[in-house]
Amino acid sequence: MNLDKETAKKIDELQILDRNLQAFLAQKQSMQAELNEVSNALAEAKSTKDEVYKVLGNVMLKTNKESLIKELEEKKKVLDLRVNSIEKQEKLLESRSNKLKEEVNQEIKMHSPKKD
């Protein structure tokens, strides 16, 4: 089958979109894992009556519970925003990808030999 240059260009764009989607999915997974860790740490910090500690590099330091909770809540907000942003970008890419797939499939159907 011999496809025109425009269809070949769309196929190339689809491959690029696919790679970008995979990168966004990896980023999203990583951020969701971090978000889960922060949420668990926040819940633990809020529920404990004991002293709280914060890890800085290879050192664990005793810290103020309220400031730690405030810091974790802020980090959670930032991660939520990042995940939401990635999800929006992901949806845009998926939409563009689906549209291109439809166009390419139509082109392929038009150029495929007819069977009797």
For each residue, the residues with C-beta under 8 A, 3 or more apart:
1: 108 111 112
2: 111
3: 7 8 11 107 108 111
4: 7 8 107
5: 8 9
6: 9 10 107
7: 3 4 10 11 104 107 108 111
8: 3 4 5 11 12
9: 5 6 12 13
10: 6 7 13 14 100 103 104 107
11: 3 7 8 14 15 104
12: 8 9 15 16
13: 9 10 16 17 100
14: 10 11 17 18 97 100 101 104
15: 11 12 18 19
16: 12 13 19 20
17: 13 14 20 21 93 96 97 100
18: 14 15 21 22 97
19: 15 16 22 23
20: 16 17 23 24 93
21: 17 18 24 25 90 93 94 97
22: 18 19 25 26
23: 19 20 26 27
24: 20 21 27 28 86 89 90 93
25: 21 22 28 29 90
26: 22 23 29 30
27: 23 24 30 31 86
28: 24 25 31 32 83 86 87 90
29: 25 26 32 33
30: 26 27 33 34
31: 27 28 34 35 79 82 83 86
32: 28 29 35 36 83
33: 29 30 36 37
34: 30 31 37 38 79
35: 31 32 38 39 76 79 80 83
36: 32 33 39 40
37: 33 34 40 41
38: 34 35 41 42 72 75 76 79
39: 35 36 42 43 76
40: 36 37 43 44
41: 37 38 44 45 72
42: 38 39 45 46 69 72 73 76
43: 39 40 46 47
44: 40 41 47 48
45: 41 42 48 52 65 68 69 72
46: 42 43 69
47: 43 44
48: 44 45 52 65
49:
50:
51: 62 65
52: 45 48 62 63 64 65 68
53: 60 61 62 63
54: 60 61 63 68
55: 59 60 61
56: 59 60 61
57:
58:
59: 55 56
60: 53 54 55 56
61: 53 54 55 56
62: 51 52 53
63: 52 53 54 67 68
64: 52 67 68
65: 45 48 51 52 68 69
66: 69 70
67: 63 64 70 71
68: 45 52 54 63 64 65 71 72
69: 42 45 46 65 66 72 73
70: 66 67 73 74
71: 67 68 74 75
72: 38 41 42 45 68 69 75 76
73: 42 69 70 76 77
74: 70 71 77 78
75: 38 71 72 78 79
76: 35 38 39 42 72 73 79 80
77: 73 74 80 81
78: 74 75 81 82
79: 31 34 35 38 75 76 82 83
80: 35 76 77 83 84
81: 77 78 84 85
82: 31 78 79 85 86
83: 28 31 32 35 79 80 86 87
84: 80 81 87 88
85: 81 82 88 89
86: 24 27 28 31 82 83 89 90
87: 28 83 84 90 91
88: 84 85 91 92
89: 24 85 86 92 93
90: 21 24 25 28 86 87 93 94
91: 87 88 94 95
92: 88 89 95 96
93: 17 20 21 24 89 90 96 97
94: 21 90 91 97 98
95: 91 92 98 99
96: 17 92 93 99 100
97: 14 17 18 21 93 94 100 101
98: 94 95 101 102
99: 95 96 102 103
100: 10 13 14 17 96 97 103 104
101: 14 97 98 104 105
102: 98 99 105 106
103: 10 99 100 106 107
104: 7 10 11 14 100 101 107 108
105: 101 102 108 109
106: 102 103 109 110
107: 3 4 6 7 10 103 104 110 111
108: 1 3 7 104 105 111 112
109: 105 106 112
110: 106 107
111: 1 2 3 7 107 108
112: 1 108 109
113:
114:
115:
116:
